[in-house]
Amino acid sequence: MEIIFRIIKELEKELKRLYAQLSRSSELVKKLFSVEKYDINKFSLFKEKINMYDFLKKEIYHFSKNHAAIDFHISIGKDIWYADIDQVQFRQVIDNLMNNAIKFVDLNNPKIAFIVTSNKKNILIQVEDNGKGFEWWNIENIFDKYFTEKTSSIWIGIGLYLCKRIVEFHEGKIKAGFSEKLGWAKFIINIPK
């Protein structure tokens, strides 16, 4: 009986590994199709006037609730008002950047900053983490199509390219840099109000 129990446990482990691999493969295929849609411009945004304060507050709330072990510094200016965005597509950008920050955060003292400010014309969204950060040569290429860099067994790649394309479709810009506040990776999105 003990042998059967061990075999069942081993099968459960293998099935979980297989499921995780299939999920990653499925996500990669979805991203590849999205890249092709964006690249051949067979894509249109469903833009609507969105209260960005409410939208971003709700998005970051889910991340902070689901990752209670991470120290989140959240600052969203109440004066950011509205922007014409496609909520579904723009949510993909926020989700990708936040998921990357969570993957790369320092496990001993995890910190992520999500800071949103605005001026008369633009909304500035910053996502920073205190993880390993970028090597100096990566920043120039990090948004390139199919660029991948292995960092502690995690690969960064076409998700950032998709972020760039979605932000550009919103007539905005995205860039990567180093966090002055936390010392490591920082992404900055600039979109028009």
HELIX and SHEET records of a PDB file:
HELIX    1   1 GLU A    2  ASP A   39  1                                  38    
HELIX    2   2 MET A   52  ASN A   66  1                                  15    
HELIX    3   3 LYS A   78  ILE A   80  5                                   3    
HELIX    4   4 GLN A   87  PHE A  104  1                                  18    
HELIX    5   5 ILE A  158  PHE A  169  1                                  12    
SHEET    1   A 2 GLU A  48  ASN A  51  0                                        
SHEET    2   A 2 TYR A  82  ILE A  85 -1                                        
SHEET    1   B 5 ASP A  71  ILE A  76  0                                        
SHEET    2   B 5 LYS A 111  SER A 118  1                                        
SHEET    3   B 5 ASN A 122  ASP A 129 -1                                        
SHEET    4   B 5 ALA A 185  PRO A 192 -1                                        
SHEET    5   B 5 LYS A 173  PHE A 178 -1                                        
SHEET    1   C 2 GLU A 149  THR A 151  0                                        
SHEET    2   C 2 ILE A 154  ILE A 156 -1                                        
END                                                                             
